[in-house]
């Protein structure tokens, strides 16, 4: 009887550990979804900048309003990367394979570089 209760306690401990591991994996994946949401918000800011550039062509300087939204987009991209890396450091993944911080940095770098290139084109026009 004693052996049976020890087995039951051990099984419950194992199940509790499995649930904890799964919860951490869900949190790791939720962090990546949050990062993607921030990146979409940054892209929306880029779109607003382009839209304002097209709408306010009659105002001088034409690039000012667009540049403000492009700067906001760059800030959002950087903050998304920063927060995703902070959360990633605090969590341990078990079965899930999260993106490496270097991959997140590369994606963020491309978004920021593209936004700077777009700003350059808008300033030249």
C-alpha angles and dihedrals in degrees: 000000000000091000090052093053090049090052091049092050091048091049091051090049090051092049091049090051091049091051090049092050091049091049090053090049091051089051092050090052092045088055090057091049089051090050089052090050092053090049090052089051090052091050089050088055089052089051091050090051091052091046093051090047089056095043099043099045089123093062125081125262092028095191097054100085092041091049092054091056092044090053089050089051092052090049091050092049091051094046091049090054093044095050094043091053093047092052092043091055092053096050133067119212120215114176097359119083108215124198113272116250089242090057091049088050092050092050091047091047091054092050092049093045091049091050092050090049090051090049089052091052092048092050092050092049 
